[in-house]
Amino acid sequence: MSGSARPCNLRQLRDSGWQSKAVKREIHDNFLAALARGDELFPGIVGYESTVIPETNLALLAGHDMLFLGEKGQAKSRMMRSIVRFLDEETPYLDIPGTAVHEDPYRPITAAGKQFVAEHTDEETPIAWWRRADRYAERLAPGTKFADIIGEIDPAKLAGGVSMSAEEALHFGLIPRMHRGIFAINELPELDELVQVGLFNILEERDVQIRGFPIRFDIDVLILFSANPATYNRSGKVIPQLKDRIGSVIHTHYPRERDLGIRILEQEAGIDLAGEYPVVVPYFMKQLIEQITVQARKSKYIDQQSGVSARFSIANYRTMIASARQRSVVLGERPAVPRISDLGHLYSSSLGKLELDMMGSHQMSERQVLDAVLAEAIGIVFHEYVEEHGLAEIAEIFGRGVKIEVGDMLPSSHYAERLKRVPPIWDKAFEVNAAGDAAVRASCVEFVLAGLYALEKISRAQHHGRMVYEVG
């Protein structure tokens, strides 16, 4: 509804034909309309097409409050925020003093709203409009108090002479303020037990009770939660009665295929590869970045209950590109092409994102664990290329007795001087122009060397931050 055409009082609203709906019915109807039009229901969500999204669709149609259950970095918060798109673009509310609630113009729930409508004509009752984006609020559970999300008696109002049993004595928390909207709580198991108890009535009877005082009113809100299975399923962390009142539990997961993980990191990294210093990323380097994450999620040295977030891949991808672009600027090379040696800088973007399993790591440091994971990832990805294209043709260029030094700040010409000829199979295998572009050739050379080393075909020594590979 355009600004000029929007009703600005209750009479105009009635004449416009606007119908009042509960928020879950509003979402239900808009979701069905989007489904019928063939709209993309959850833009930007990758890898959930046959799992999480169908379950979420059914929960929306069923009118359920929902819990998104999964490890960190599985788009739980994004899924919750995406539901906002099924609200109306704008919805009207009573624009009157004395209430913090966005009242339904036809069905006010507060004493102030009811009194105003009763004492004024429809023409005298002003209407304002609440935007879709403002009808969603989110709170992180740790440190959240009862007063924050439900409410409290306001001592200042009591001191001013307001009766403790009067609604005017209340300070409303976030949930009452989101009446006719969506409220989300992240990390539900960390929510104080008293607050969990306070949610019982909201989830079941849809009313608010504050500190046992005789003040109650119906509230219309969709409640969403997120949690990690390790804490949600731990006895005593979430009160059973609260679990019982949550309509649907949606289980999230990490990408089940590496290519899906690559799509996610490309989408979420938000890096402009063009510009004054363009970057060309060979696909095998993207595969390596994501395979590092895949291996970390399997590693016995890493606490799998904590999980390895998609942010791990995204941060490492950004670091790799930053290292390549820095080399491009310093050496005056265009385009910048990431190499294996750029992965030597992943400590800064990886450490802190991995939680070690103290039982399985045998006191290994984070760096040692990351080195082991990186070596496994290189070996797996390279072996895939070997199986498809043949080790002999990929490794053909390296004869007995050859020594090759690699490093993230070595010019690409350094590699070209040592390798006068690149086998034609390289262009086919790596889908890049290894023969014609020195920077691409350098990246391919480092990949082959690291892969041959991972397969124990050649030896490697490290000197002053640079690697020397030796065949023979």
Protein Blocks (a to p, Z undefined) as FASTA:
>chain_A
ZZklpcfbfklmmmnopacddfklmmmmmmmmmmmnopafbghiahilmmmmmmmmmmmm
nopacdddddehilmmmmmmmmmmmpcfbdcddddehiabdcdfklcfbfklmmmmmmpc
fklmccddddfklmcccddfehpafklmnoccdfklmmnopafkbmklpccdfklmmgoi
acddehkllpcfklmmmmmmmmmnopaceehiacdcdddddddddddfklmmpghkacfk
lmmmpmbacdddddfbfklmmmmmmmmnopafedjbdcdddfklmmmmmmmmmmmmmpmk
bcfknopafklmmmmmmmmmmmmmmmmmmnopacddddfklmmmmmmmmgopaccdfkln
nopafklmmmmmmmmmmmmmmmmmmmmnopklmmmmpcghiacdddfkbcfklmmmmmmb
ccfklmmmnopafklpmklmmmmmmmmmmmmmmnopaccddeehiacddeZZ
